[in-house]
Structures are given as structure tokens and as C-alpha cells.
Amino acid sequence: MPVSSSRIADDGHTQIEIPVDLPIAHRAGDDRLRLLIERVERLEEEKKSIADDIRDVYAEMKAVGYETRIARQIVRLRKMKPDDRREMEAILDTYKCALGLG
């Protein structure tokens, strides 16, 4: 079996050249792997774009006078199930009372 070679593409990514005489089953697997990798790369780009959008929204909040640290806590609380949130708040109140903060 010939050894595959690699090269650097114009976009800076390493491309592996697949030997032509590989059995079809191997080439199909290699195609599937390439498609899955490309899908992950697209999702990573989308994730970065979404993270940039979230950062922009928090910057807008700050620009109009909202406290972004508190807004982030509210977002975190809203993600929680109501029972989990109530339990956490009850424990927090208990700790605050024990330390003379409540």
C-alpha cells in the first residue's frame, strides 16, 4: 500500500492526500471522516459567532447602565429548574443567616 502524503493548502490547513488504490470501503470512511471534521469546523465557527453576539449584547446592557455581572447571574438562574433554584436559594439563605448576613 502506498504511503499517503500531506500538504499545506492555501487556507493554511493540512490536507492529506488519499492514495487512489485504497479499497472503496476505506475511501468512503475517509470521506465520512472529512465530512464530520468539516461539520465540527462549521459548528466551531458558529459557536464563535454566537459568543461574539452574546458579548455584544452584554456590552449594550452595560452601555445603557445595567450591571452585567448581575445580568449574567440572572441568566444562570433562569437556566436552572425551579426546584433546583429554590433549593439553592434556601441553602444560600441558611449560610447567610449563619454568617450574620441575613
C-alpha positions in Angstrom: 0.0 0.0 0.0 1.5 3.4 -0.9 2.1 5.9 1.8 -0.2 8.9 1.8 1.3 12.3 1.7 0.2 15.6 3.1 0.5 19.2 2.0 -0.5 22.7 3.3 -3.5 24.1 1.5 -3.9 27.7 0.5 -6.1 28.3 3.6 -3.3 27.1 5.9 -4.9 23.7 6.8 -3.0 20.5 6.3 -4.6 18.3 3.6 -3.9 14.6 3.4 -3.9 13.1 0.0 -5.5 9.7 0.0 -3.9 7.1 -2.3 -6.1 6.1 -5.2 -5.6 2.4 -4.8 -7.3 2.2 -1.4 -10.3 -0.1 -1.3 -13.6 1.7 -1.8 -14.6 1.0 1.8 -11.6 2.9 3.2 -12.2 5.8 0.8 -15.9 6.0 1.9 -14.7 6.0 5.6 -12.2 8.8 4.8 -14.9 10.8 3.1 -17.2 10.4 6.1 -14.4 11.5 8.4 -13.7 14.5 6.3 -17.4 15.5 6.3 -17.6 15.1 10.1 -14.5 17.2 10.6 -15.8 19.9 8.3 -19.1 19.8 10.2 -17.3 20.3 13.5 -15.3 23.2 12.0 -18.5 24.9 10.8 -20.1 24.5 14.3 -17.0 25.9 15.9 -17.3 29.0 13.6 -21.0 29.3 14.5 -20.1 29.0 18.2 -17.6 31.8 18.0 -20.1 33.9 16.1 -22.7 33.3 18.8 -20.2 34.1 21.6 -19.4 37.3 19.8 -23.1 38.2 19.7 -23.6 37.4 23.4 -20.6 39.6 24.2 -22.1 42.4 22.1 -25.5 42.2 24.0 -23.7 42.4 27.4 -21.8 45.4 26.1 -25.1 47.0 25.1 -26.5 46.3 28.5 -23.5 47.9 30.1 -23.8 50.9 27.8 -27.3 51.7 28.9 -26.5 51.3 32.6 -27.3 47.7 33.5 -25.0 45.7 35.8 -23.7 42.9 33.5 -22.4 40.8 36.4 -26.0 40.7 37.8 -27.4 40.0 34.4 -25.1 37.0 34.0 -26.3 35.7 37.3 -30.0 36.1 36.3 -29.3 34.2 33.0 -27.6 31.4 35.0 -30.6 31.3 37.4 -33.1 31.2 34.6 -31.4 28.1 33.2 -32.0 26.2 36.4 -35.0 24.1 37.1 -37.3 25.9 39.6 -36.9 23.3 42.3 -33.1 23.4 41.9 -33.2 27.2 42.1 -35.4 27.2 45.3 -33.1 24.7 46.9 -30.0 26.7 46.1 -31.7 29.9 47.4 -32.7 28.2 50.6 -29.2 26.9 51.2 -27.8 30.4 50.4 -30.2 32.0 52.9 -29.2 29.4 55.6 -25.5 30.2 55.0 -26.1 34.0 55.1 -28.0 33.7 58.4 -25.3 31.5 59.9 -22.7 34.2 58.9 -24.9 37.1 60.1 -25.6 38.4 56.7 -29.3 37.9 56.5 
